Amino acid sequence: MTTQLVGDLLILALAARVFGADAVALLRRLAAAGVRAGVNEMTRAERGEGR
């Protein structure tokens, strides 16, 4: 594990502890948005709609 990853995980754990369920819900929404963006990018590349 890199030190940056460890730092990010510590901040994530602290935010979840401080903000509770609200932070967890926000993180789930952000993760879902990231997955959707990745899937859209993959399907766009498959269709040949490159940059």
C-alpha positions in Angstrom: 0.0 0.0 0.0 1.3 3.4 -0.8 1.4 6.2 1.8 -1.1 8.2 -0.2 -3.6 5.4 -0.2 -3.1 4.9 3.5 -3.7 8.6 4.0 -6.9 8.5 1.9 -8.2 5.6 3.8 -7.5 7.3 7.1 -9.4 10.4 6.0 -12.2 8.2 4.8 -12.5 6.4 8.1 -12.4 9.7 10.0 -15.1 11.2 7.9 -17.3 8.2 8.3 -16.8 8.3 12.0 -17.5 12.1 12.3 -20.4 12.3 9.9 -21.8 8.9 10.3 -24.5 7.6 8.0 -24.6 10.8 5.9 -20.9 10.3 4.9 -21.5 6.7 4.0 -24.5 7.5 1.8 -22.5 10.3 0.1 -19.6 8.0 -0.6 -21.9 5.4 -2.0 -23.4 7.9 -4.4 -19.9 9.1 -5.5 -18.8 5.5 -6.1 -21.9 4.8 -8.1 -21.3 7.9 -10.2 -17.7 6.8 -10.8 -18.8 3.4 -11.9 -21.4 4.9 -14.3 -18.7 7.2 -15.8 -16.4 4.3 -16.3 -19.0 2.2 -18.0 -20.0 5.1 -20.2 -16.4 5.6 -21.2 -15.9 1.9 -22.0 -19.1 1.6 -24.1 -18.1 4.8 -25.9 -14.7 3.4 -26.8 -16.4 0.1 -28.0 -18.6 2.1 -30.4 -15.6 3.9 -31.8 -16.5 7.3 -30.5 -13.0 8.1 -29.4 -11.8 11.5 -28.3 
